[in-house]
Amino acid sequence: MTDAHHPAERPERAFPTPTSLTGVGVVVLGEGGTRVLLGLGHDGRWELPGGKVDAGESFEQAAARELAEETGLHAEPADVRVGAVLLDGERGITRVTGAAVVSRVAGVPRVREPDKIVRWEWFAVDAVPAPLFAPSAAVLHSWRPSSVPAVDGAFHGYVLGAASRNGVAGEHLP
C-alpha cells in the first residue's frame, strides 16, 4: 500500500541482496537420550544431520525435512525443540544456525546422500568422536557443553530458555 502514510518501499529493502545463510543442525537422540546420531563425511569429519532452512520454513520444519532427506528418519516438527541460535561468519558469509534436538523419530538411519555422508552411527553422548564439522560441534556444545568442547571463538550462541536438553521436562540448556 502506497500513500502519504505508507510510502513505497525502497528497492534495496523490498528486494535485499542475500548476505547470510540460515540452517539447522539436528541432535538426534536415541536409546532414552543416551546416544546421538552422527554422520561421517568424506572429509573425515563427523557431523549432525541438518542443512539449509528453505524460504517460509521454521527451524523445526527444516529439521524434520533435512532429517528425512539425509537419514530416512522421520520426526514431526512439533517434536523438534530449538535450544539455541548460533551465529558465525565463515568465509565472509553470516551463518545463522538453529540448534535443534529431537528424541522421537521413526525409522532406521541410512545414507541417503552418499555424495556427502559415508555412514551414520550412534555414539554415547559422552563419547562424541572427533574431528567434528565446526557447525555441528557448536550445536552439540550448545546442547551439552560437558560432552563437546567449545568451538574456537567464531560462534556466538543465543540460548533459548524453553528447550529441553535431552527430552526430559525441566532440564534446560545452560
C-alpha positions in Angstrom: 0.0 0.0 0.0 1.4 3.3 -1.0 0.0 6.6 0.3 1.1 9.6 2.3 1.3 7.4 5.5 2.8 4.3 3.8 5.4 5.4 1.2 6.7 2.8 -1.4 9.4 0.5 0.0 12.9 1.3 -1.2 14.1 -1.3 -3.8 17.0 -2.4 -1.6 14.6 -3.2 1.2 11.9 -4.7 -1.0 14.5 -7.0 -2.7 17.6 -7.1 -0.5 20.8 -8.8 -1.6 21.2 -12.1 0.3 24.1 -11.8 2.8 23.5 -14.8 5.1 22.7 -18.4 5.2 20.1 -19.9 7.6 20.4 -23.5 8.6 19.6 -26.0 11.3 21.7 -28.7 13.0 19.8 -31.6 14.5 20.9 -33.5 17.6 19.0 -36.8 17.2 18.8 -38.7 20.4 18.3 -42.5 20.7 18.0 -45.0 23.5 16.4 -42.7 26.0 18.7 -39.8 25.3 21.9 -41.7 25.9 23.1 -41.8 22.2 23.5 -39.2 19.5 23.5 -39.8 15.7 26.4 -38.5 13.7 27.4 -39.0 10.0 30.9 -39.4 8.8 31.7 -37.0 6.0 34.0 -37.9 3.1 36.5 -35.3 4.6 36.8 -37.5 7.8 34.8 -35.1 10.0 31.7 -36.2 11.9 28.5 -34.1 11.5 24.9 -33.9 12.6 22.0 -34.2 10.2 20.9 -30.7 9.0 21.1 -28.2 6.3 19.5 -25.0 4.9 16.2 -23.6 6.0 14.0 -23.1 3.0 12.1 -19.9 2.5 9.0 -19.9 4.7 10.1 -22.8 6.8 10.6 -22.8 10.6 13.8 -24.3 12.1 11.5 -27.2 13.3 10.1 -27.9 9.8 13.6 -27.7 8.3 15.0 -30.1 10.9 12.3 -32.7 10.2 12.7 -32.3 6.4 16.5 -32.4 6.5 16.5 -35.4 8.8 14.3 -37.4 6.4 16.3 -36.3 3.3 19.7 -37.2 4.9 18.9 -40.2 7.1 15.5 -41.6 6.2 14.4 -41.0 9.8 11.0 -39.3 10.3 10.2 -36.8 13.0 7.2 -34.5 13.5 8.2 -30.8 13.5 6.2 -30.5 16.8 8.7 -33.0 18.4 11.7 -30.8 17.4 13.0 -28.4 20.1 15.3 -25.5 19.2 17.6 -24.8 22.1 19.9 -22.1 20.7 20.5 -19.9 17.7 24.2 -19.7 16.7 25.9 -17.1 14.5 29.3 -17.4 12.7 30.9 -15.7 9.8 32.7 -18.5 8.0 34.2 -17.3 4.7 32.6 -13.9 5.0 29.0 -15.2 5.0 26.9 -14.8 8.1 25.5 -18.2 9.1 22.5 -18.4 11.4 22.1 -21.9 12.7 19.2 -23.2 14.8 20.5 -25.8 17.3 17.7 -28.4 17.3 17.1 -31.5 19.4 14.7 -34.4 18.7 14.3 -37.6 20.6 11.2 -39.1 19.0 12.0 -40.4 15.5 10.7 -43.3 13.4 12.9 -45.5 11.1 16.4 -46.7 10.9 19.2 -44.3 9.8 20.6 -44.9 6.4 22.8 -43.0 4.0 20.5 -41.2 1.5 23.1 -38.7 0.2 26.2 -40.8 -0.5 28.0 -37.9 -2.1 28.1 -36.2 1.4 28.0 -39.0 4.1 29.8 -42.3 4.3 27.8 -43.7 7.1 25.5 -42.8 10.1 26.5 -44.1 13.5 25.1 -43.8 17.1 27.5 -42.6 19.8 27.2 -42.4 23.6 26.5 -38.7 24.4 29.7 -38.6 26.5 31.8 -40.2 23.7 31.3 -38.0 20.7 34.1 -38.6 18.2 36.5 -36.0 16.7 37.1 -34.3 14.4 33.7 -32.6 14.1 32.4 -30.3 11.4 32.5 -26.9 13.1 28.8 -26.0 13.0 27.9 -29.5 14.3 30.5 -29.0 17.1 28.9 -25.7 18.0 25.4 -27.2 18.0 26.5 -30.1 20.2 28.3 -27.8 22.6 25.2 -25.6 22.9 23.2 -28.7 23.7 25.6 -30.4 26.1 28.7 -28.3 26.9 30.2 -31.1 29.1 30.4 -33.5 26.1 31.8 -31.3 23.4 34.4 -28.6 23.8 33.6 -25.0 22.7 34.5 -24.2 19.1 37.2 -21.5 18.7 35.6 -18.0 19.2 34.0 -18.0 15.8 30.5 -18.9 17.0 28.2 -16.7 19.0 25.3 -18.5 20.8 22.0 -17.3 21.9 20.3 -19.9 24.2 16.6 -20.2 24.2 15.1 -20.9 27.6 12.3 -23.3 26.9 14.3 -26.1 25.1 14.9 -29.4 26.8 18.4 -30.7 26.5 17.5 -34.4 26.3 13.7 -34.5 26.1 13.4 -34.5 29.8 11.0 -31.8 31.0 12.6 -29.3 33.2 16.2 -29.8 32.0 17.2 -26.7 30.1 20.2 -25.6 28.1 22.6 -23.5 30.2 
